[in-house]
Amino acid sequence: MNLTISGHHLEVTPALRGYVTQKLDRIVRHFDQVVDVRVLLSIENQKEKEGRQRAECNIHVKGNDLFAESASEDLYAAVDELVDKLDRQVVRHKDRIQDHQHPSAKRNHLN
């Protein structure tokens, strides 16, 4: 898995990088066919305080690309919300690609 964490208008500290990596391990635990992950952390220069810290993520998994973003007053809270959204998307993607068809009773009987 290739992991790229970049910052826009902020420096990505080792503590922040470690926090994002730790949270993204949850996604890899649910679905091991993750090829590429790109995380963009940014601070927007808005006048209002709410939603100023943003976290965006593109995940390339086998067969699909997933995207999620979140914004909050706190960057760590934005990362938490981002990982929750991505986790739901990854689980839904995994459920879609699994083979849900069971062999018919006739085929089981012949074996």
C-alpha positions in Angstrom: 0.0 0.0 0.0 1.4 3.4 -1.0 0.5 6.1 1.5 0.9 9.8 0.7 0.1 12.4 3.4 0.5 16.0 2.3 -0.5 19.3 3.8 -1.9 22.5 2.3 -1.2 25.6 4.3 0.1 23.5 7.2 3.1 21.4 8.0 2.4 17.7 8.5 4.1 16.9 11.9 5.3 13.4 12.7 2.6 13.2 15.4 -0.1 14.1 12.8 1.4 11.6 10.3 1.4 8.9 12.9 -2.2 9.6 13.9 -3.4 9.4 10.2 -1.4 6.2 9.6 -2.9 4.6 12.8 -6.4 5.5 11.8 -6.0 4.2 8.2 -4.9 0.8 9.5 -8.5 0.2 10.3 -9.4 0.4 6.6 -6.6 -2.0 5.6 -7.8 -4.4 8.3 -11.3 -4.5 6.7 -10.1 -4.8 3.1 -6.5 -5.8 2.3 -6.6 -5.0 -1.5 -5.9 -1.3 -1.0 -3.4 -0.2 -3.6 -2.9 3.6 -3.1 -3.9 6.1 -0.4 -3.6 9.9 -0.8 -4.5 12.1 2.2 -4.6 15.9 1.9 -4.8 17.9 5.2 -5.5 21.6 4.8 -6.5 24.7 6.6 -8.8 27.0 4.8 -8.6 30.8 5.4 -12.2 31.4 6.0 -13.6 34.0 8.3 -15.8 31.6 10.3 -14.1 29.1 12.5 -16.3 26.1 11.8 -15.2 23.8 9.1 -11.8 25.4 8.8 -9.7 22.3 9.2 -10.2 19.9 6.3 -9.1 16.3 5.5 -9.6 14.7 2.1 -8.6 11.2 1.0 -8.5 9.3 -2.3 -8.2 5.5 -2.0 -7.5 3.3 -5.0 -8.7 -0.2 -4.3 -8.7 -3.1 -6.7 -11.5 -2.2 -9.1 -12.6 1.2 -7.8 -11.5 4.6 -6.5 -13.0 5.9 -3.3 -13.1 9.5 -2.1 -14.2 11.2 1.1 -13.7 14.5 2.8 -14.6 16.1 6.1 -14.2 19.4 7.8 -14.1 20.4 11.5 -12.8 22.9 13.9 -10.1 20.3 15.0 -7.9 18.5 12.4 -7.9 15.3 14.5 -11.7 15.3 14.6 -11.8 15.8 10.8 -9.4 12.8 10.4 -11.7 10.7 12.6 -14.8 11.6 10.6 -12.9 11.0 7.4 -11.8 7.5 8.4 -15.4 6.7 9.5 -16.7 7.7 6.0 -13.9 5.8 4.2 -14.5 2.7 6.4 -18.2 2.6 5.4 -17.3 3.0 1.7 -14.7 0.2 1.9 -17.0 -2.2 3.6 -19.7 -1.5 1.1 -17.2 -2.0 -1.8 -16.0 -5.3 -0.3 -19.6 -6.4 0.1 -20.4 -5.6 -3.6 -17.4 -7.5 -5.0 -17.9 -10.7 -2.9 -19.6 -13.6 -4.7 -23.0 -13.9 -3.1 -24.2 -16.8 -5.3 -24.3 -20.2 -3.7 -24.1 -23.4 -5.7 -27.4 -24.9 -6.4 -28.6 -28.0 -4.5 -28.2 -30.2 -7.6 -24.5 -29.4 -7.9 -23.9 -30.1 -4.2 -25.8 -33.4 -4.5 -23.6 -34.6 -7.4 -20.3 -34.0 -5.7 
